[in-house]
Amino acid sequence: MTESAATAPAVIIYDNYPGNEGHRAEYYALMARLIGSARTNSLWRALWARQPVLDGAIEASVWSYVALCVVRTLMGRRTAGILFRPLPLVEGKLFRLRLKRFLLQLVKPLPGVATLTILPFELEPAFARFANGWIHDPQYWDLNYPEAVDKDRPAGPLAEEIRQAAAGRKVVSAVGRQDIDKGFAMFAQLFAQRADLRERWLFAFGGKVTEHEVGEDLRAFEAVGGLSRVRYISHEELLDLYASASAIWSCYAPDYDQASGVFGRAIQLGLPVIVRKGSLLERTCIVEGLAHVAYDGDPASFDPAAIPPPQDPAFAAARARAWGAQSIERLRGYLGLA
């Protein structure tokens, strides 16, 4: 059935990933709301779409993205794509990473093509070697643009449970899946090895755990009073982890040096973040003036007094709205939308 002009989406988003893991369903719903997009898993539909096409995550298949760019350029149609993990393409020495970088450099000058990173070039100027531009990661502004969500939400049962367990202590929360990449070993070991830290702070997390990677650290964490909820965390419970937190754990392994939805939600709420020293997230905090402390992975060196207080929520929300407005304006421009 042919779409009428009245019902046709303004943009076709090509999604090469199956399912809706993580934040992907929220991401595509946000894009549908803000740029009038419709999502398809069909490369064939994306190739021949009359509307501009946005590849929602180039990492899923660089080959598909290159095919979209080349074929659609020959037809005089616009194609854009978003890179969620651009740093490996800068630093990677493996043949597959060098090949991906070469392919993106190849399509970069094509008319109507725009490869976008979700990190400003100011953080890493080398992104400009293979990308045409950038937007802010949608997970850095999706709570507050164009209007705030979850406003004035009362704390739920998990938040109350954490506050009771904290018994007046401040709380560091780790949110979602926990494994080596998400820095859970560092999180658990820091709490387990610092009795003085435990007197003033409670470490808490909710999410599934990769047992074979961090099971031993989990048991040591629980043995000294760390609060764990090892299971799937609902959206409401996820919000409770933020609502009860004085700081959010975003100290990830070097192999996971990328933007993060956990980090993004924290900074939208003005919460301080604990990031890995020397990471891309630390650079983001420094450049953008975000409340943070950098941790080098040595429990003896960690100074909890260095964790700053939360930023003013109104200020954090205003910053997120500005990032959202700038990002959508840029994205619409690259897609050729009025």
N, C-alpha and C positions, 0 to 999 in steps of 0.2 A: 504494500500500500504506500502510495506517495504521500509524504508529509505536506500539508497545506502550508502556505506562507504564514498563516496565523498561528499554527501549532509547531512549526519546525523550530528546533533549538537553535540558538545563535551560534553555538560552538559544539563540535563533537569532541568528546574526550575519549582517546583510545587508551584502554587499560589492559595490559598484557598479563596482569596478575590474576589468578583465580581467587575467589573468596573475598572476605572483608576483614582480614586480620588487622589488629592494632587500630590505628586511627583512620584507616583508609575509607571506611564508610562515611565517617564524619567529614573527611576531606572532600570527597566527591559530592556530598550533599551541600557543603559550603560553596563549592564551585557552581553547582547547579543554581543555587540561590543568587549568587553574585554576578555571574556572567551568562546565565541562561544556558547552561551546557546539558548535554545528554551523554551518558556513558555507554560505550560499546566495547565488547571484547573481540569484535570482528575487524581484523586488519583490512579485509576487502571493503567493508563499509567505510572505514576511515580513509582508505586510499582514494575513493571516488566521491567522498562527501563534497558538496558544493560549499558548505560552511567552512570556516577556519577549523583546523584540527589541532588539538592540544594533546600531546603524548603525556599522560599523567605521571609517568615515572620511567624515564629513559633507561634506568638501570635494568628494568625487566627484560629488555631486548634492544640493544643498540642497533642490531641489524634491522629490526622492524622500523625503528625511528629513521634510520638512514634511508630505507626504502620509501617511507612516507615523504621525507624531504625531497628526494630526487624526483619521484613520480609526480608529486603535487607541484613542484617547481615547474616542471615541463607543461603542466596544465594551467600555470599562472595562479595557483591557489596557495593560501598561507598555511604554514605549519609551524607550531612551536612545541617545545618539549621542556620538561622540568627535570633537572638533575638534583637528586636528594643527597647523593654522596659524591661530591666533586673532588674531595681531597685525594682519594686514592689515584685519581687520574693525573694529579700533579706529582705525587710522590712515588707512585707505583713503578717498579722496575720489571714486573712480570710481563711476558709477551702479550697476554690478553689485555692488560691495562694499557700498554703502549699502542696496541691495535685499536682499542676503543678511542683513545685520545686522537689517534690519526684520523679515524673515521669522522669524529666530531669536528676536527679541524677542516676536513674535506668539505663538509656540508655547511660550515659556518658562513661562508660568503655567498651562498646561494640566495637569489632573490626570494623574499617572502618567508625565509627561514629564521627562527629565533630560538637558540638553545639558551635556557635560563638556569642559573643556579639558585638555590634558596639561601645563599649567603652572599653578602655584599663583597664586591671585588676588593674593598678596603681591607677585609680580613685576609685575603690571599690574592694579590694581583695576578698571579699565574692562572687564575680561573679564566681570565680574558683570552688566553691562548686558544681555548676551544669553546667558549661560550660567548653569546652576543650581549648578554645582560643578566640582570638578577632581580629577584623579588625577595622580600623577607619570607622566611618559612611561615606558611599559614598557621602552624601551631604556635607561633609567637604572637598572633593577634586574633585568632578565631573566637576567643571568649568575648571580645569587646568591640568587634567591628562587624556590621555597622551599628549594632546595638548590643549592649551587655546581655549575657545569658547567666542563668543561675544566680541572679541578683537577690540578695537578702534571703538566701536559702538557709533554713535552720540546720544546725548540726545534727547529723544522724547518729544511729546507735554506735557505729564504729568510732566516730569522733569522740563520743562520750566515753567509750571503753578505753581509748588511748589516753584521754585526759585523766581518767581515774588511775590507770596504771602509772602515769607519769608522776602523780602525787605532788604536783607543784614544780616538777622539773620541766625544762624546755625539751622540745621533741625534734629530732631529725627523722624525717620520713623518707623511705625509699618506696617508689611507686611502680607497680606492675611487675612484669616478668623479671626474675632475678637469676643471673648467671654470671659467668666470668666477664663477658662483654659489658654488662651493666654495672660492673664494679662491686658485685656483692661480696666477694672475698675481702676486698679492702674495707667495706662497710662493716662486715661481721668481725673481722680481726681488730679493727680500731676499737670497737665497743668492748670486745672480749678482753683486750690487753690493757685497757686503761680504767682501773678502778676509780681514779679521781674523776674521770669523765662521767662515769656512771652515776656519781653522786649528784651531778647537776643536770644531766641530760639523759633522756630515754631515746634509744634508737628503735624505730618501729618500721615494719614494712607489710605490704599486702600484695600478693601475687604468686603465680606459680614459680616453682624453683626447679632448676636443672640439677637433679639430685647427684648425678655422677660427677658433675663439675664442682659443686659447692656444698654437698651434703654434710661433709665434716665441719665446714665453717658454720653451717646452719645450726648444727647441734651444739657447738661451742657458744654460739651467739645466744641460743635459748637457755643454755645452762647458767649464764650470768644475768638472766633477766631481760634479754632483748625480746620485744614483742613481735611475734610473727603470725601472719595469717596466710598459711601456705595453701592457696586455692585461687580460683578465678575471682577477680574483684569486679563487682558490678560498677556501673557508672556512678551510682550514688555513693558507694563505698570509696571509690577513687576520690570523689570530692571530699569525703570525710578525711582522707589521709592528708589532703592539703589544708583543710579547715583546722586540723589539730596540730599542724606543724609550725615550728619556729624557723626551720630551714629544710630545704629539700636536697636529697642526695642526687647529684648529677656527675659523680666522679667515675667516669667510664674508662675502660681499658684502652690502650693505644690503638688497638685494632678496631675500636668503635668510636673513632674520633670524628664525630658528625653532629649535626643539629639533632635535637631531641624534643619530643613532645612533652616529656616529663619536665624538662628544663623550661620549655616554652610556657607551659601553664603556670609554673612557679613565678616566672618573671612578669607574666600578665597580672598576677595577684600581688606583686611587689615582694614576694618571699625571697629571702637570701638563698643562694644556691652554693653547694659545695662541689667544686669542679676539680678536675685533675690539673695539676701544675703543668704548664706547657701545652695544654690542649687547645683545640679550636674554640671550645666553649669558654676557656679563660680569656682568649683573645676577644671573643664576643663581649664578655663582661667588661673588659677594660675599655674597648672602643665605645660601647654603648652606655657606660656608666651604671652597670647593674650591680646590685648588692651581692657580693660573693666572697668566698674564701677559697684559695687554691691549696690543694692537698697533694703532697709528693709521694704518698703511699707508705710513709714511715710512721707508725703509730706514735712513736716517741716524740716526733716533731710537731704533731698536731696541736694547735692552740685553740681551744674552743672559745676563748675570749675574743679571738679575731673574727668570729662570725658576727657580721653587722646586724643591726636591727632591721626589721622589714621597712621597705620604702612605703611612702604614702600610697594607699590603694588607688586613690583618685589620679595621682600622678602616673602610676603604672598603667592604669586603664587608658589614660589619655595618650600615653606613648604607644600603646598597642593599637589604638584607633588610628593614630597617625601612620603607623607602619602598614596597617591594613589598607587605608585609603591610597597610600603611595603604591602599594603592591598591586592592587586591583587596577589602578590607573595605568601602571606600566604594562600589566598583563593584557589589558584591553587594547592598549596601543600596539603591542607586538602582534596581537591577533587581528588588527585592523578593524576593531569595533568602534563605532561612533561613541 
